[in-house]
Amino acid sequence: MRFALPKLLASALLLLPPGAARAQAPSSCEPACANTWITEASYGRRVAGGPSRPNGGIFGAYEYGEAGAWHLTATTGIVHGVSERVGIGAVVSAGLWSELYASLGARLRLGLSPEVTLDLTPTFVIAGDDVEVPDAMLDASVMWRDRIGVSVQAGAITAYTYRPDPPPGDPYTTTRRRLAMSAGIRLGEVPGRIGILADAAALAGLFGVYLLYCGGGCD
């Protein structure tokens, strides 16, 4: 009987429908297909586009814009893995791009290796200055263990062209949209949470200084 038991088990397995044994095994997608919470702090500097681009010399026409040189962004959201290497989700961000803004976006996460991911995030601004903040932005980042990485952010800003001697009937200042890009570092998970708290504390401190010195009005 002891030697017949393995044969009986083998015969029973052969009678199972195709795929039944695989169905009992854990999915190869786990734990990659679990939900991943995102907490990120990003710090970038403008590398293309933006303000102050002379066009014609000191006494000729020149361009200027409102996009600041430094950009700060805090992001939170969730990504759900749909396979071992692909995840999709949604994020909400608040940041400083010359002016404060808030945005909503989608997140596409591609696994380049077990420790490196590529994140693509198109976002749409839902609150902020209509002129000084891009209406929409595209963000791409490469992260290591979701803790530290590099990011590139692009958006269209408003550029102004001042003409000291325009044709009769034309305005002195015209506007057009121009692409601006920034690049920098991104912190995620615990470093990202620390960065977000530090950013919030810094902004609160600056606002407190402003109220202290300009509470009665600033020239």
Secondary structure as UniProt FT lines:
FT   TURN            2..3
FT   HELIX           4..15
FT   TURN            18..19
FT   HELIX           20..24
FT   TURN            28..33
FT   STRAND          35..48
FT   STRAND          53..54
FT   TURN            58..59
FT   STRAND          62..65
FT   STRAND          70..81
FT   STRAND          86..97
FT   STRAND          100..111
FT   STRAND          116..128
FT   TURN            130..132
FT   STRAND          136..144
FT   TURN            145..147
FT   STRAND          148..162
FT   TURN            168..169
FT   STRAND          173..188
FT   HELIX           189..214
FT   TURN            215..216
//
